[in-house]
Amino acid sequence: MSVLNRRWMLMLLLLILSPSMIHANQQIYTPDSSFEYHIEDDEVTILGFMGTETEVVIPPVIEGYPVTTIGEYAFIACNDIWSITIPVGVTTIDYGAFYL
């Protein structure tokens, strides 16, 4: 492979990877007000979604407490959502949480 081809391949690879690397470093969370939630035993359970966002990023912390559970039918019939990012602290996803 010629040096020119290697450079083009490297540039193409960087163009493909750059947006995902930038997005990962600039995480913007969906506002707390878009969620219905419950705080119990110093942990947050997401009970529902009332926002209009199509790309939902659940925050890892709400009101200073870690989000650990996505409750039953929390995102039921949220047909306009294209993606949901779940924080690593979520350890439980209840039955039907993403039921359409």
Order of alpha helices (4+ residues) and beta strands (2+ residues): alpha-beta-beta-beta-beta-beta-beta-beta
